[in-house]
């Protein structure tokens, strides 16, 4: 586990675009470019509340976890939204668990109060991962996103950090 660096962008983009084109896990419907992801990467740092960690196996990035801004307004500064994505072929192997463990360990001591995560349903693995890390259910936004010709629900979860 380590912080992401600009050289990781092509691999991070490939990992994300798999979920864009093959799953409802993200509501992006058009693959993103490396240039687009460069702007995204600029929102993260090696310290502070907004992190992007990568998991590396045999010198290849096999997943990443983020803690990003929950909302833009200043009063939300102590809240973050988290996510985790694993490279195809590396799901179900504990990569997501190790990424979240490293992420929450890195965030310990930061001025944060709550973490939030949205899980497109159904996604038993993601629900279980979040529950394992202490996230609890807030509620479901029903049919909030349309992708692949159907509507999808999103389960919102929260975790106390302080």
C-alpha positions, 0 to 999 in steps of 0.5 A: 500500500502506498499513496498514488503517484501520477505514473499510476494514472493509466492503470487507475484509469483502466481499473475505473473504466472497467467499472464504467463500461461493465458494471453499475457500480459507478454511474459514469456512463462514458469511459474517462481519459487519463487527462480527466483522471489527472484533474481527479488525482490533484484532489488527493494528497499524501497527508490530510483528509483526502487520500488516494492509496493504491495496492501494488502486487508484483509492481502492478497497481491492483486496486485503490481506495479514496477518501474525498470531499463529501460536499463542497461547502465548508461545514462539510469539511469533517465529512468524507466520502470513501470508495474502493476499486479493485482491478479485474481478477483481484476482487474477492482476494482481500485487496479491498479489505487491505486498502480500506485498513490502510486508508482508515489507518492513514486517516487516524488523527485527522480532523474528521467526524464521519465517512460516507459511502454509496453502494449501488445495489445489489452489491453484497461484497461491497456491503459486507466490506463496508459493514466490516469497517463499521459502516452502518446503513443510513438508507436507500435512494431508490432508482436514483441512477439509470444505466444499462437501460435500467434504474439502480438503487444506492445504499448510503452508509456512514461510519463514525471517525471521531 
